[in-house]
């Protein structure tokens, strides 16, 4: 993200008129300043910030397509697509936050805007991760309660999960704006300025809780999928082949989902717990950038692989759809 969120860049000396940095701890006396100033682009731009801005641009474009397709396609109103739309919306906001953060950092220098930007990004990424958990819960329920899944009760569950997801996310995003920041006490800053060490610890701990819950639910999903594949194989008398193929597909898909999520966020979450504000900012950038890739990969895993969304994309981009081509609607339980 931008420098105004993180740690101290000792390799770059302050320049007059330079935008405030998320990582600027060499000049703690500036933390108390709320001056709103405009800075000309007469200084070098951090390449890490450029990469984060480019990542945000790709994220915003990818997820904007998913949001538009789900919003304008009446047939995509099932609980599964509502949750995918929530995930895409959260990732879209996160991408826009990365872009705005870059613009505000190098055009307008203000700690007030820094707080708002940080809160916006915290809320967006929290909503993204929470939406992944909601999708996991939905997939588990679609298998565990397959006979009663398509009922009004499921819709109520989805609405409650969405309310909880966005309510908690907005609350966590508002905490820095409402005063839980280190602007008045630079010594309490974390690797992500202006968040305090305790705030970052709360966010990292919440991530680990969500990751463990997802791991547990997907383990149970894998057991159910393997059991179903075994039963079908016995009925069709092709145990050796069909059971192996179905099981391998389910396990490999689960490995991709959890592997992508863990590889993206685990380094940054761990560094949030062990990192200190005095550490070089390159460590924060190097762990934060992969975390943004999760929002870039989410639409590929959860949206673009779905045949219903694929069909809507074909109809939108090509203006035609081969009616004789068979499309199979994936159930929410298909992993």
Secondary structure as UniProt FT lines:
FT   HELIX           3..5
FT   TURN            10..11
FT   TURN            16..17
FT   TURN            22..23
FT   HELIX           28..32
FT   STRAND          37..38
FT   HELIX           47..72
FT   TURN            74..75
FT   HELIX           79..107
FT   STRAND          108..109
FT   HELIX           111..144
FT   TURN            145..148
FT   HELIX           152..177
FT   TURN            178..179
FT   HELIX           186..188
FT   TURN            193..194
FT   HELIX           197..236
FT   HELIX           239..243
FT   HELIX           244..274
FT   TURN            277..278
FT   HELIX           281..299
FT   HELIX           300..304
FT   HELIX           307..318
FT   TURN            323..324
FT   TURN            332..333
//
